[in-house]
Amino acid sequence: MNVTKFSEAASLLDMLPEDTKDILLEDDDDMVNSPAHYNFAGVECIDAIRAATGEEGFSFYLQGNIMKYLWRFKYKNGVEDLRKAQWYLNVLIEDQDDT
């Protein structure tokens, strides 16, 4: 990001009333089911990974993510990580039901 543009945007934000700033900065991103940072140009990252890895690779990818989130939940994001593990498990179950 261009530092000049960022500082310009920050100074414009500072001029807004607090209630307006709160609305603009409100984070209603669903960090478990559809985080905005995993979608680019209308393509979900999970779909790109499935296409790139093939069905067997995708299954291993899902299993690895389930393990990762279960492994770290006590030390990082708590219940949010359990929900992420559950999300990947649900995708794995649906994927296996389709085969």
PyMOL commands that set and color helices and strands:
alter all, ss='L'
color gray80, all
select helices_A, chain A and resi 3-14+18-25+36-38+45-72+79-97
alter helices_A, ss='H'
color red, helices_A
select strands_A, chain A and resi 39-40+43-44
alter strands_A, ss='S'
color yellow, strands_A
deselect
rebuild
show_as cartoon
